[in-house]
Amino acid sequence: MPSVDDEPVYVWGLPLAPFTFEQALDRIDGLIAAGEPSFGITANLNYAMLSDADARLRELNDRAAFLLADGMPLVWGSRLGPRPLPERVAGSDLIYGLCERAARRGHRIYLLGAAPGVADEAAAKLAQKYPGLRIVGVECPPFRQLTAAEEREQIDRIRAARPDILIVAFGQPKGELWIADRLEQLGVPVCLQVGATLDFVAGRVKRSPRWMQKTGLEWVYRMLQEPRRLVGRYLDNLLFLVRAAFAPRFRRERRASALRN
């Protein structure tokens, strides 16, 4: 049976792993050693909103090996309950820790997604930063639904490359659903959806200053960079946050968590 410290911390319906950055890396190392197909999710406030509205996401959240709190609002939300999360674990930081360990331990990395050229640029920068890193595949699928034949060929390419970690950079919730639906076919020990992370690594999109990340203001910086795409999303997120603060189901969630502890 898992210890109390291994139990997920529920925040707005998400079963978040109470991991530090290093513990998340250790968990991924353990999954690679186990060798069975698994996936993790880097969850932010937008993902909490999407999960609340989509039963498919709630089901796959329960199947995931872990959900990481990739967003300060989730960390702050955990502080309303008896077991606050130790820290934010952002996918855009985690990729560097993953690649540093992969270079030392010989883990094989496959990059899938983002706009044309982005994954190649990200791969080149990661390989330069971490000598010995084995990036065994880089692929940017077209922005349309693949045919059945194209889908089979894509899965065959990934399987043939035998990655230990598949890093997927699709949008939410496309990436999470794509991985969960193909997990057994892919056969990869760790699949991880990371959203815009490859854009950050490649330098196509600039990350906010560290002080904004720590104070939960990264969304302001991102919105100013891509207002057309992000203003509507962040407004929806804010409305969800206001509703969640008063929703009876989330108050019951906190009470249940307090009783378990």
Summary of the structure (lengths in Angstrom):
residues: 261
radius of gyration: 18.0
end to end distance: 15.7
largest distance: 51.6
contacts: 819
relative contact order: 0.16
helix: 57%
strand: 14%
